[in-house]
Each structure stands twice: as structure tokens, then as C-alpha cells.
Amino acid sequence: MLAFFVLTGWAQAQNNPVFVLNSLDGTVSVIDPVSWTETERIPTGKEPHHLYLTPDEKSVIVANALSDSLTFIDPRTAKVQRTVLDILDPYHLRFSPDMKWFVTAANRLDHIDIYRWDGQNATLAKRIATGKTPSHLWIDAKSTTVWATMQDSNELVGIDLISQTLTSRIRVGAMPADVFGTPDGNHLLIGLTGSDGVEVYDISSGSPKFVKKIKTDKGAHAFRALGDRKHVLVSNRVANTISQIDYTNFEVVAKFPAPSGPDCMEVSADGKLIMVTSRWAKKLTLIDIARKSVVRQVNVGKSPHGVWTLDHAPRQ
């Protein structure tokens, strides 16, 4: 009964569907946030892992890594708009805040692609060889630097967007995955999937300098800001937990249960609900933040990865 009231209260302010990428099915699950059931499953391409909203907010782009393609979907109606081919291995993707650049990380091909974006189409500007297995991307607020983790060479690299050149490379901890920049632009957080925590780097002077390691739990992987400009969540895939980090003092201040290999997360617009993909259970798990408890699981496809909805808390 508690779960019913928690989810019903949130759904009253929710008008748009929730999308979950099923990496091993090559599909996107469309979830109704009122009934919390899958209403349809959209075929995309092979191995969709991550997704991102276009700057005009008219399309959500699903990156199909093994099909070398992008699927554009209407974030309000869940209708497929178009498919763009010949985007090599788009594992992770981001737009620059100034909306001029579109960047993809080729996880299996060991390069990062920088595209010029004209509001409708992406044109390749530069392909940059990186380290082994580029994983996740972060672009600074000034749209000058792309930060990228190298999952299998244990590195963080920096790329200048204007010149499209690699400007820095440092060693980091084991199996770096997601990377998150604090709103003041002074620090990066890196989730260490091969370890039990998050590394913090000072980038205020341009070159990353190690600050500390925050112990979270085993398999620290993906970040999602809570939306209050003070806290960020990190999913601990091995430990089956989510840690809440206060990035004003870089300390863990809360922990949530998150079963079956938690991965990507979304936070409801009112900041009350965490939606997290449970990779090993074919589920989307819903967590009540105030009560620190799982309130529901929704059936989706195989190996669910990215999750997103237009009705979300701020990303910083």
C-alpha cells in the first residue's frame, strides 16, 4: 500500500513516458509512469547502451553501439522519428552545453569522435585515438574540454574541443566508468567499477590533480545528480547499492538498496524517486529516496542499461 501512494503521488506530476534501453535485446522499453507497466518495446539497433536529449528537446537519441547507428525518438510520444547510420560504435554520447558539438565514445574501437552539430545533423570533425576502451564522457560548462575515462587502460584523458586535440592523460584507479563534473567546474568524480569507490580530481587549473578517494561500495559505476546542486548518486554494481555523495565535502551521506547489478539512474522531477536499471534481473527498480527502500520493480528486456524521462530532476 505504501508503494501505491508513493508512486501515485509522483505520477500525478508525470506526463511523459520513461525509456529503458535493453542492451542485449536491441530494444527500448516504454514505461507508463502511472501504471508502471511496459506499454511497448521499440526495436532500435544492436546494443543500445546510452541515450541523450537533443538541444532542442524534440528528440531523445538512442546510441546503438554494435549497429553503428543512432535512433531518434520523440520523448513525449515514444514514436521513432529517424535512424542515422554510419556513426561508428556510439557507446556513450554527449552534446556540449553551447550546442555546437556532439561527441561519442567508441568503446570497442578505442576512439572518440567529435561532430559539429547544426541543430539537425552531425558532421564528423575529428576522430581521436585514445586509450583502451573509452567508456564515459563529460563536457565542461564552457564547452571547451571533453573528459573521458579509459576503462581498460585505467586512464582519464582530456580533449580540447576547439582544436580537437588530446591535451592531457593521467592514470586513475581500476576500471574507470562514469565521470561527473561538479557545478562549479572545479572537480571531476570518477566511478571505479574495478574498485570500491569514487576518485575526486581538481581540474580548476586545467590539469587534473588527485584530491581523494571516496569509499562507496564495490563496483562504483554510474552517476546521477540528485538535482539540488549538492549531491550526486553513484550506483555500486557489485555491492547492489547506491551511494549518495555530498560533493561540497566529498563524503557519503546516505545509501540505498539497489538489487541485481544497478547501473544507470534517473531521478523524478520532484526529487523523491530513483529509477535505476537492474542489469542482471531484466528490471527497472524504483526507490523511494526518503524511506531508502525499493517500492517497485518493472519488467523490461535483457540487460537494461540507460534510463531516461523528460520529467526529471536537474542534472546538476
Residue, then its C-alpha position, 0 to 999 in steps of 0.5 A: m500500500l505504501a508503494f501505491f501512494v508513493l508512486t501515485g503521488w509522483a505520477q500525478a506530476q508525470n506526463n511523459p513516458v520513461f525509456v529503458l534501453n535493453s542492451l542485449d535485446g536491441t530494444v527500448s522499453v516504454i514505461d507508463p509512469v502511472s501504471w508502471t507497466e511496459t506499454e511497448r518495446i521499440p526495436t532500435g539497433k544492436e546494443p543500445h547502451h546510452l541515450y541523450l536529449t537533443p538541444d532542442e528537446k524534440s528528440v531523445i537519441v538512442a546510441n546503438a553501439l554494435s549497429d553503428s547507428l543512432t535512433f531518434i525518438d520523440p520523448r513525449t510520444a515514444k514514436v521513432q522519428r529517424t535512424v542515422l547510420d554510419i556513426l561508428d560504435p556510439y557507446h556513450l554520447r554527449f552534446s556540449p552545453d553551447m550546442k555546437w558539438f556532439v561527441t561519442a565514445a567508441n568503446r570497442l574501437d578505442h576512439i572518440d569522435i567529435y561532430r559539429w552539430d547544426g541543430q539537425n545533423a552531425t558532421l564528423a570533425k575529428r576522430i581521436a585515438t585514445g586509450k583502451t576502451p573509452s567508456h564515459l564522457w563529460i563536457d565542461a560548462k564552457s564547452t571547451t574540454v571533453w573528459a573521458t575515462m579509459q576503462d581498460s587502460n585505467e586512464l582519464v584523458g582530456i580533449d580540447l574541443i576547439s582544436q580537437t586535440l588530446t591535451s592531457r592523460i593521467r592514470v586513475g584507479a581500476m576500471p574507470a566508468d562514469v565521470f561527473g563534473t561538479p557545478d562549479g567546474n572545479h572537480l571531476l568524480i570518477g566511478l571505479t567499477g574495478s574498485d570500491g569507490v569514487e576518485v575526486y580530481d581538481i581540474s580548476s587549473g586545467s590539469p587534473k590533480f588527485v584530491k581523494k578517494i571516496k569509499t562507496d561500495k564495490g563496483a562504483h559505476a554510474f552517476r546521477a545528480l540528485g538535482d539540488r546542486k549538492h549531491v550526486l548518486v553513484s550506483n555500486r554494481v557489485a555491492n547492489t547499492i547506491s551511494q549518495i555523495d555530498y560533493t561540497n565535502f566529498e563524503v557519503v551521506a546516505k545509501f540505498p538498496a539497489p538489487s541485481g547489478p544497478d547501473c544507470m539512474e534517473v531521478s523524478a522531477d520532484g526529487k523523491l524517486i530513483m529509477v535505476t536499471s537492474r542489469w542482471a534481473k531484466k528490471l527497472t527498480l524504483i526507490d523511494i529516496a526518503r524511506k531508502s527502500v525499493v517500492r517497485q520493480v518493472n519488467v523490461g528486456k535483457s540487460p537494461h542499461g540507460v534510463w531516461t524521462l523528460d520529467h526529471a530532476p536537474r542534472q546538476 
